[in-house]
């Protein structure tokens, strides 16, 4: 199974709403780096016997992981909420939604990923 980096970036853009068009080079670079790191992590976690047809799901998982990490970075760098008399914006919900998406993508890819659960038994 081979993960296509550009597919990860495209799915990341859909999930996050980020527009990686080069107008903010630092932000674009961060997003692309997160996508690459997460794609590499998913590739490492994939079972050797995973079929090539599982690549799309793995790309979705990598994109969701990158979105979650970006949301955490954004949340740690800014205030949790901004308010004015007529308006209140909560920023922390994005990370929660990203975490839910990541969890769902991990469930969907459960059959192709090596288990990270506790193992009790003899080696």
matplotlib code that plots the C-alpha trace (Angstrom):
import matplotlib.pyplot as plt

x = [0.0, 1.4, 0.1, -0.1, 1.0, -1.0, -4.2, -3.5, -3.1, -6.3, -8.3, -6.7, -7.9, -11.4, -11.4, -9.7, -11.0, -7.4, -6.6, -3.0, -2.6, 0.7, -0.7, 0.5, 3.8, 4.5, 1.0, 1.0, 4.4, 3.2, 0.1, 2.1, 4.7, 1.9, 0.4, 3.8, 4.5, 1.1, 1.3, 4.6, 3.2, 0.2, 2.5, 4.6, 1.5, 0.0, 0.3, 2.5, -0.4, -2.6, -4.1, -3.4, -7.1, -6.7, -4.6, -7.6, -8.6, -5.1, -4.8, -8.0, -6.6, -3.4, -5.3, -7.5, -4.5, -2.9, -6.1, -6.2, -2.6, -3.2, -6.3, -4.2, -1.5, -4.0, -5.7, -2.4, -1.3, -4.4, -7.2, -9.9, -12.7, -13.1, -16.1, -17.7, -21.1, -22.9, -20.7, -18.8, -16.5, -15.3, -12.1, -11.7, -14.5, -12.4, -9.9, -12.8, -14.4, -11.0, -10.5, -13.9, -13.0, -9.6, -11.3, -13.8, -11.0, -9.0, -12.0, -12.5, -8.8, -8.7, -8.3, -5.1, -3.4, -1.1, -2.8, -1.5, -3.6, -2.2, -0.9, -1.1, 0.6, 3.9, 6.3]
y = [0.0, 3.4, 6.7, 9.5, 12.7, 15.0, 13.1, 13.6, 17.3, 17.5, 15.6, 17.8, 20.9, 19.5, 18.6, 21.7, 24.4, 25.5, 27.0, 26.0, 28.4, 30.1, 33.3, 32.4, 30.5, 29.8, 28.4, 26.4, 25.0, 24.0, 22.3, 20.4, 19.3, 18.0, 16.1, 14.6, 13.6, 12.1, 10.2, 8.8, 7.7, 6.0, 4.3, 3.0, 1.8, 0.0, -3.8, -5.2, -7.3, -4.2, -4.3, -1.5, -0.7, 0.5, 3.5, 5.8, 5.1, 5.5, 8.9, 10.0, 9.0, 10.8, 14.0, 13.7, 13.3, 16.3, 18.3, 17.3, 18.3, 21.7, 22.3, 21.6, 23.9, 26.7, 26.2, 26.3, 29.5, 31.6, 32.4, 29.9, 32.4, 36.0, 38.0, 41.4, 42.7, 41.3, 38.3, 35.4, 33.1, 29.9, 28.5, 25.3, 23.4, 22.9, 20.6, 18.6, 18.2, 17.3, 14.7, 13.1, 13.0, 11.4, 8.8, 7.9, 7.6, 5.4, 3.1, 2.9, 1.9, -0.5, -3.5, -2.1, -0.6, -2.5, -2.5, -0.1, -1.6, -3.2, -6.8, -9.4, -12.6, -14.3, -13.1]
z = [0.0, -1.0, 0.3, -2.2, -0.5, -2.8, -2.0, 1.7, 1.2, -0.8, 1.8, 4.5, 2.7, 2.6, 6.3, 7.6, 5.2, 4.7, 1.3, 0.5, -2.4, -1.4, 0.0, 3.5, 2.9, 6.5, 7.2, 3.9, 4.8, 8.3, 6.9, 4.2, 6.8, 9.1, 6.1, 5.3, 8.9, 9.3, 6.0, 7.1, 10.5, 8.9, 6.4, 9.3, 11.2, 8.2, 8.2, 5.5, 4.2, 3.8, 0.2, -2.2, -2.2, 1.4, 0.3, 0.1, 3.7, 4.9, 3.1, 4.8, 8.1, 7.5, 6.5, 9.6, 11.8, 10.3, 10.7, 14.4, 15.0, 13.3, 15.4, 18.5, 17.4, 16.6, 20.0, 21.9, 20.1, 20.7, 23.1, 23.8, 23.2, 21.9, 22.8, 22.1, 23.3, 20.2, 19.4, 21.1, 19.2, 20.8, 19.2, 21.2, 19.4, 16.2, 18.0, 19.5, 16.0, 14.5, 17.3, 16.5, 12.8, 13.6, 15.8, 13.1, 10.5, 12.8, 13.3, 9.5, 9.1, 12.0, 9.7, 8.1, 11.1, 13.5, 16.9, 19.6, 22.4, 25.5, 24.9, 27.7, 26.9, 26.2, 23.5]

ax = plt.figure().add_subplot(projection="3d")
ax.plot(x, y, z, "-o")
ax.set_aspect("equal")
plt.show()
